[in-house]
């Protein structure tokens, strides 16, 4: 975050915008892409996002009877996987700051029928509206890079996770090999064109590409976890670091 003309600014993709305006800009992006979000995920990742999400679910180490916050859960992919794992005695909370995304996720889950252990919350990751020590696990997938103040969000997640619990962050990151990095960079430049074809919206997908470039690398995000109070922090590179899954634990009392 930088300061310009005595006003605090932050990144919105490659642009610098006033801090207080970023949430609205991001909201407009996701209002636009909500309806076609899952289709575009399949297109942009050539289907690999499903395998990456399955691996992330395994790393949450959820068990029957536990409570999990699916933060920035959008269209409900993770909530649908968490529900049978935690079972009837557990609880899944699907939370998103964007009403359009949350509506798509809620409708999708209702269509599945009889998933009574899932509830919904319109929630800001920087100021989570839950009691301290509420969740065994908080999982946020492809959402942290869109948060205005990532440090505030990590502190908020630390507050609501139980002692002995963990926060799992799946996010785009930085490829390790230069060849992979160059190939990925070229491929991602096609996403706005795909967005234009599928949804008539290239600008939103241009932002998504830029937001990935601006997101902290693996070691920087690990340091942010430590600064927020997490212990035993680790990360797992996926696809040579195109994505990374970070895990941080809250010390048991």
N, C-alpha and C positions, 0 to 999 in steps of 0.2 A: 504494500500500500504506500502510495506517495502523497505528497502535499503539493498543490498547485494553487497559486493565488490565495494562500491561506485557507484553502478548502481541502479536506481530505478526499482523495480519489482512490479508486481501485480498478482492477482490470475487469472489463467485460469483453472476453476474447482479447483481441489486440488493442481495443479501445480503452482509454482511460475515462471513467465516468464518476460522478460524485457518489460517494459511498451509499448515501441514502437512496440513490436511484437504481442501484444494481439489482436489487430484489425484483423491482418492477420489470426491468429489462428481461431478466431470466424468466419471470412469470409469463411474459408475453411469448417467449420462445416455446415454453412447454404447453401453453394454451394452444399454440399453433400446431405442435407436433403430436399432441396426446392421442388423437384418433388413429394415427398411422405409426405410433411409436414402436409397437412390436414388429410390424412388417419391416420397418426400416432397420431395426436391430438385426433381423435375419439377413437383410441385404448387405448392410455395412460390414457385418462380421462373417458373412458367408456361412451363417449358422453356428459358428464357433462359440458365440456368447452363451449358448445353452450348456455346452460342456464346461465352460468357465464358471457359470453359475452353479452347476452341480458340484464342482470342486469346492467352491466357496461354502456351499451348504454343509459339506463334509467338515470343513474347517471350523464351522461354528460349534461343533461338538454338542449340539443340542440333544437333550434327552426328554423322555416322557415326563410330563408334569411341569416343565419349565416354562418361563415367560420370556418372549422375545419381541423386541421392537424392530420392525422392518421399516427403517427410516429412509425417507425419500423413496418409498416403496413403489410409487407410481402405479403401474398397471398390475401389480400383485403377483409377479412371477415368484418371488421368494416366499411371500405369505402362503401361496398354494403349496409350496414344498415344505414349509415349516409346519403347517397345520397337522398333517398326519404324524409328524415326528413328535411333537409335544403332546398330541392326543387330547382327549376330552378333559383331562385334568390340567392341561396347560393352557396358555393364552398367547395369541399372536396379535400384536397391534400394528396395523398397516397405517403408517403416517406419511404425509407429504404436505409440503407448503402450498402446493399447486392444486387448486380445487378441481380443475379439469382432469389432471392425471389421477387424482384420488377417486373421482367419479368413475373413470374408466376401470380402475382396479376394483372398486366396490361392485360395479355391475358385472364384471367378469367373474368375481367370486360368487356373487348371488346366483349367477347362471349355473355354476357348478353344483349348487344345492347342498344344504345340510352341513355347512362348515360353520358350526356354532361357536367355535373357539377363536374366531377372528373378529376383531373390532376395528374401528376406524377413527383416525384423529387428523384434523387439519392442524399441522404443527410446524413451527419454525425450528430448524436444527440448532440454531444459536440460543434459543430460549425454550427448551423442551418443557411442555406443560404437564410433567409427571413428577411424582414424589421421588425424593432421593432414595436410592437403592431399590428401584422397582423391578429391574429386569435382570435375568440371568445372562442375557446376551443382547447387544445392540448391533444390528447389521445395516450398513449403508452401502449400496452398490451404485456406482456411477452417479453419485449425487454430491459428494464432498466438493468436487471442483466447481460446482455451481453456487456454493455458499459464499456469501460476502466475506465473512470473518471465519475462516477455517479453524483458527485457534479457539475462538469462542465456542464453535460447534463441538470440538473435541472435549473441551472442559464441560460442556453441557451433557455430552454423552457419558463422561466419567462420573458425573453427579448421579445420573439416573440408573447406572448399572450397579448391581449388587456387589458387595465385597466377595472376591473369588470369581466374579463374572468377567466377561470379556467383550471388547468391541472389535468388530471385524469390518474392515473397509476394503471393498473391491473398487479399484479405480484404474483408469488408464495411467500409464507411467512412461518410463523412458527405456527404449530397447537398448540392450547391451552391445550388440554388434552393429557396426556402421552400415553393413550391407542391409541388415534387417530394417534399420532406422530409415534408410533411404527408400527402400521398397515400400515401407509402411507410409512414409510421407507422401509418396506419389499416389498410392492407393487411396489414402484418405482425402486427397484433393478431388476425388470423384464423388464424394458423398453429397456435396451441395447439388450436383447435377442429378443424382438419384433422388434427392429430396424434391427437386423441381418436378421430376417425372411422376413421382408417387403421390406427392401432396400439394404440388404447386408452390412449394416454399423452399427456396434455396438459401435464403438469408439465415434461417434458424439453424440449418445444418452447417453453414459456414461458421456460425458462432460455436457450434459444438466442436468442430475441428480446431478452432482457435483456443477454446477453453482447455482442450486436451494439451495443447502445446504449452499453455501457461501454468499447468498444474505442477506442483513440486515433484521432484524426482524421489526415488525410493528412500534414500538416506535422509533427505530433508523432511519427508513426511514421518519417518521413524523418529527423528528428533522432536518433531511437533507432538507426537504421542507421548514421549518421555516428559516433555515440558508440561503436558496436561495432567501428569501424575500417574500415567500407566507404567506398569512394570513388565518385565519379561517380553519386551516388544520384539516382534519379528515380522518378516514379510516373505512372501513366496512370489517369485517372478513367474508369470505365465506368458507363453509365447515369446520367450527371450526378453521379457520386460515390457512388452507392449501394454500389458496389464500387470498389476501387482496386487496381492491380497495382504494387507497389513493387519496384524492382530496385536492387541494390547490388553493386559489383564489388570484388574483392580485388586490390590492386595486384600486377602482375607483378614478380617479383624480377629 
